[in-house]
Amino acid sequence: MNIYVAVNLNLYKYFFAVIEEHGVTKAANRLGVRQSTVSYSIHALQRELGVELFRITRGGTVPLQSAVILYRQIKPLYLNMMHHIAEFME
């Protein structure tokens, strides 16, 4: 069985930054982009996956269990893929 899923890998860069920086503003600062860019990307990823990843509270951006699971499963694969792409491009 062939399964084809359209994936925008760029969205994951923003997702990882929000998780690791514990918020959209800090993620935007780390990536050198506007906060609105990060927010838009997170919303786009949530639409793409069909799942809510974060809850916005007065205390900040809180990752939901779905975000934690996604992060743990995808981050190592993403880093490995980026490493291989970089090697290929050398």
C-alpha positions, 0 to 999 in steps of 0.5 A, a space after each residue: 500500500 502506498 501512502 502519500 502525505 504532503 508535509 511542509 517540513 518548514 513548519 516543524 522548524 517553528 514547532 520545535 522552536 516553540 517547544 524548546 523556547 517555551 513560547 512563541 515570542 522566544 521562538 520568533 527571537 531565536 529564529 529571527 522572524 516575527 511572532 506572527 510568522 511563528 503563530 501562523 506556522 503553528 496554526 498551519 501545522 495544526 491544520 495540516 495534522 488535524 490536532 491541537 498542539 498548544 494551549 495559550 494561557 496567561 502564563 504562556 504557550 503550553 504544549 499539549 500531550 499531542 505536541 510532546 508526543 509529536 516532538 519526541 517522535 519527529 525531532 530525531 527523524 527531522 535532524 537525521 533528514 536535515 543531516 543527510 540533506 546537508 551531506 548530499 548538498 556538499 
